[in-house]
Amino acid sequence: MKQIFFFLTLILIVSACTIDKLSTDNPDITEPNNNDDRLIDCNKLPLIQEGLAISYPRYSCYIDVAIEEKDVQVCEYIEDDFKYECYQQVAMSIGDLSTCDKLLSQLHIEVCYKGVAITNSDESVCEKISDETTEDNCYLGVSRSSTELELCEKMNSKAAFYAECKKNIAVNNNDESICENIGWEKFKDECFLELGVCSKITDPDLSQKCLSKEVDLSDCESADSFDKCVFTKATNVLNSNVCSRIANTALKYECYRDIAVDTQDSSICENMQLGNSVTESAVERSISRCNEDVASGTKDSTFY
């Protein structure tokens, strides 16, 4: 009888230890180490959640609260490397340079400096960065809210970041003369595009995009047929430049023809030669049909 009692006692002790270990190892039932009222909802979330990728819902929630409250102290409740992720995100969000220094690696510190510089629109912070690419990227970020062209001259490289920086300054100053001094054609064209100076754009696609910029096509992106949506938009506002966004050649030609007839402007028919990989005879035939329709005021022709 004593032996049976001994074994039952031993089983209970082992079971208790096992349950205690499970409660420690199982992240879903780990108790939070804080009584912060701001984190009550966060503390209802599991610490670790496994799926296609492991996530940390509770700590992600802590980070959101820290950013919303602008309080880096919330990060102290995080017990693993997520704490440093929290430091970085809060620092960049509120523009607190001193919090960046809590990070463990120089790379993360400098990326954090870049974020703070952009948040505060403070180019002087970029000068604290030793990595030249990160430093240039920092100046580029600050340029999005700056009007000082001298900012771009602080860059180590005078390549892509430099050209984009000048584009940003030109747009912020609404100064097309700065666009003209950009050596990289891509960014020069984008600069003119953002300022609406369509005549100086060399890229045909960007030029047409510039000319059609006044028509909002954003809802066409989710339409069942982008081309048909653009056709409707173009013909409704009688803007033939928008027709160029239509990929289907026949529908694009019909778009030009309909607007040419409605506006009685046969010169719009000439746009049928732009950007189409059709034979020369087909283009000439389509233009001829378009002119005939403008003259008769009808829209009977079809284009293939």
C-alpha positions, -999 to +999 in steps of 0.1 A: +000+000+000+029+024+009+045+016-025+013+024-044+010+057-024+046+065-032+041+059-070+009+080-071+027+109-053+056+106-078+032+107-107+015+139-094+048+156-089+060+147-124+027+158-139+029+191-120+064+198-133+053+189-169+023+213-167+046+240-153+071+235-181+043+236-208+030+269-194+065+283-197+072+270-232+038+275-248+039+311-261+001+312-264-003+311-226+027+331-215+017+359-192+027+394-201+053+411-179+035+444-176+004+460-162+003+489-187-034+497-193-025+508-229-015+472-237-046+454-224-058+445-259-023+435-270-019+412-241-049+392-253-029+382-284-007+352-285+031+358-282+039+335-312+016+325-341+027+298-365+014+297-401+031+301-434+056+322-415+060+327-377+046+360-365+046+377-331+011+393-328+015+406-292+049+423-298+037+437-331+008+452-312+032+467-286+051+484-315+019+499-329+011+513-294+046+526-289+044+545-322+008+558-316+017+569-281+051+582-292+065+564-262+097+543-266+093+530-230+067+506-243+095+488-262+110+478-228+082+453-223+095+433-253+119+406-242+136+395-275+151+411-306+117+426-314+127+452-288+152+466-312+127+466-341+105+486-318+133+511-310+139+516-347+103+520-357+095+544-329+127+564-335+119+569-372+082+576-365+087+603-339+121+616-352+140+607-320+177+603-329+188+592-294+166+561-296+185+550-327+216+547-305+199+519-286+203+496-316+229+469-317+246+472-351+260+502-369+241+494-400+207+495-381+218+526-363+225+544-396+193+532-413+175+546-383+194+579-386+182+580-422+146+575-411+149+602-385+164+627-410+135+621-434+109+624-406+124+657-394+134+669-429+169+674-413+197+669-438+223+674-410+215+640-396+225+624-429+261+637-422+263+613-392+260+583-416+293+567-426+280+544-454+280+564-485+250+547-502+229+550-470+240+587-467+230+594-503+197+577-498+192+598-467+197+630-487+173+617-514+146+611-487+150+646-473+148+660-508+112+649-511+102+677-488+130+702-495+134+732-519+172+735-515+191+724-546+224+725-526+211+694-507+218+673-538+253+685-541+261+668-507+257+634-523+288+612-527+276+598-561+263+620-589+243+591-605+207+580-601+201+593-565+216+627-576+193+629-606+162+620-586+171+644-559+173+673-584+139+661-598+124+663-563+138+698-558+125+710-592+090+697-585+090+712-550+100+746-564+078+742-595+109+751-615+113+735-649+147+751-654+161+726-628+146+697-648+165+709-678+198+705-659+192+669-650+217+647-669+197+615-666+170+615-693+146+592-673+145+616-644+144+646-666+113+633-684+097+624-650+105+659-638+087+675-668+059+650-664+053+660-627+054+697-637+030+691-666+056+704-692+046+678-718+063+694-748+098+688-733+093+651-726+113+629-750+099+595-740+067+589-761+049+569-735+055+595-708+046+623-732+012+607-738+008+601-701+015+637-695-011+648-721-037+626-705-028+634-670-059+656-664-081+625-667-082+602-636-078+566-648-072+551-614-105+533-612-098+517-646-071+496-629-097+475-612-122+475-640-131+442-659-115+457-690-089+485-686-091+493-723-129+497-724-128+518-693-102+541-708-122+543-740-153+554-721-133+580-701-117+594-732-148+597-753-168+611-724-144+640-719-134+642-756-097+639-747-080+621-776-046+619-757-062+594-733-068+571-762-031+564-763-034+544-731-055+518-749-036+486-758-060+471-783-053+487-816-088+485-830-103+500-799-077+527-798-084+537-834-121+538-827-114+560-797-095+585-819-122+583-846-152+589-822-135+620-806-125+633-841-161+630-852-176+645-821-152+675-821-151+677-859-113+677-857-098+655-885-063+661-872-070+636-844-071+609-870-034+614-875-028+599-841-035+565-855+001+564-867+015+566-831+028+536-813+012+508-832+029+478-847+005+475-877+013+477-914+017+511-931-012+503-954-035+494-925-027+527-908-033+547-940-066+529-945-077+536-910-068+573-912-087+576-945-118+560-929-115+583-899-114+614-922-144+601-941-164+597-909-154+632-897-167+646-930-200+627-929-204+631-891-210+594-887-192+566-867-199+537-890-164+525-898-147+497-880-109+495-874-088+464-874 
